[in-house]
Amino acid sequence: MGTANVSVPDLLTPAPDGTLWLAETRTGAVLNLDPRSGTTRTLSLPAGTRPSALAAAPDGTLWVADATRATLLRVAPGASSGAAVALPPAPPPAPAP
């Protein structure tokens, strides 16, 4: 699965269709594995994306978080790439007491 002697699967996330999403920590790739057939497909993500969390919604949408860039990507069911979701700016820090 993935790249021999390189892949380190992480963030295993079940999808509603019975497949499994996972991230390769060394390459930053996100893969979808069909355990019934053994086939995999790799998502096309923006260069430099480092997945830190995956979540599969009941409708099949995959959410990919990249904490290093404060980025959230939405991958529509059946899509091969993700679109960045605009996040609200962080609130200003609280004043010191």
C-alpha positions as a printed NumPy array, in Angstrom:
array([[  0.   ,   0.   ,   0.   ],
       [  1.398,   3.376,  -0.898],
       [  5.122,   3.583,  -1.581],
       [  7.284,   0.626,  -0.53 ],
       [  9.752,   1.494,   2.259],
       [  8.379,   5.041,   2.392],
       [  4.713,   4.904,   3.386],
       [  3.689,   5.283,   6.989],
       [ -0.135,   5.088,   7.04 ],
       [ -1.816,   7.315,   9.623],
       [ -5.151,   9.01 ,  10.353],
       [ -7.203,   5.948,   9.369],
       [-10.748,   7.185,   8.747],
       [-13.691,   4.989,   7.662],
       [-15.903,   6.383,   4.894],
       [-19.66 ,   5.735,   4.694],
       [-19.207,   3.685,   1.495],
       [-17.058,   1.089,   3.3  ],
       [-13.724,   2.403,   2.05 ],
       [-10.933,   3.711,   4.247],
       [ -9.193,   7.097,   4.03 ],
       [ -5.634,   7.406,   5.27 ],
       [ -2.701,   9.769,   5.124],
       [  0.897,   8.868,   4.407],
       [  2.862,  10.806,   7.   ],
       [  6.16 ,  10.801,   5.099],
       [  4.776,  11.898,   1.727],
       [  1.722,  13.941,   2.793],
       [ -0.496,  11.988,   0.393],
       [ -4.113,  11.122,   1.185],
       [ -5.308,   7.765,  -0.125],
       [ -8.633,   5.987,  -0.327],
       [ -8.442,   2.195,   0.068],
       [-11.236,  -0.164,  -0.935],
       [-10.68 ,  -3.216,   1.305],
       [-12.991,  -5.34 ,  -0.858],
       [-10.971,  -4.943,  -4.059],
       [ -7.628,  -3.752,  -2.667],
       [ -7.631,  -0.76 ,  -5.026],
       [ -6.392,   2.623,  -3.923],
       [ -6.731,   6.11 ,  -5.304],
       [ -4.659,   9.11 ,  -4.338],
       [ -6.087,  12.584,  -3.902],
       [ -4.44 ,  15.512,  -5.598],
       [ -3.769,  18.085,  -2.861],
       [ -2.098,  21.497,  -3.034],
       [  1.7  ,  21.278,  -2.923],
       [  3.053,  21.25 ,   0.608],
       [ -0.161,  20.037,   2.235],
       [  0.582,  18.021,   5.389],
       [ -2.629,  16.319,   6.59 ],
       [ -3.028,  16.491,  10.352],
       [ -6.637,  15.239,  10.556],
       [ -9.191,  13.55 ,   8.298],
       [-12.951,  13.362,   8.749],
       [-15.515,  11.661,   6.519],
       [-19.024,  13.139,   6.591],
       [-22.125,  10.933,   6.222],
       [-22.646,  12.259,   2.658],
       [-19.153,  11.049,   1.632],
       [-17.429,  14.434,   1.781],
       [-13.868,  14.189,   3.076],
       [-12.398,  17.011,   5.172],
       [ -8.608,  17.329,   5.319],
       [ -7.052,  19.602,   7.941],
       [ -3.496,  20.914,   7.68 ],
       [ -2.585,  22.407,  11.05 ],
       [  0.812,  23.608,   9.825],
       [ -0.898,  25.975,   7.372],
       [ -4.187,  26.5  ,   9.243],
       [ -5.959,  25.138,   6.159],
       [ -9.103,  23.066,   5.717],
       [ -9.797,  21.266,   2.429],
       [-13.144,  19.884,   1.296],
       [-13.125,  16.903,  -1.072],
       [-16.53 ,  16.233,  -2.615],
       [-17.656,  12.602,  -2.913],
       [-15.94 ,  11.014,  -5.915],
       [-13.636,  14.011,  -6.495],
       [ -9.91 ,  13.558,  -6.997],
       [ -8.84 ,  16.883,  -5.479],
       [ -9.767,  19.151,  -2.606],
       [-10.813,  22.786,  -2.461],
       [ -9.633,  25.103,   0.321],
       [-12.323,  26.369,   2.662],
       [-11.988,  29.924,   3.935],
       [-11.619,  29.947,   7.692],
       [-12.475,  32.898,   9.921],
       [ -9.477,  34.794,  11.275],
       [ -8.249,  33.794,  14.709],
       [ -9.562,  35.989,  17.507],
       [ -7.076,  38.424,  18.995],
       [ -5.299,  37.202,  22.113],
       [ -6.91 ,  38.071,  25.418],
       [ -5.287,  40.933,  27.305],
       [ -2.958,  39.934,  30.116],
       [ -4.47 ,  40.314,  33.593]])
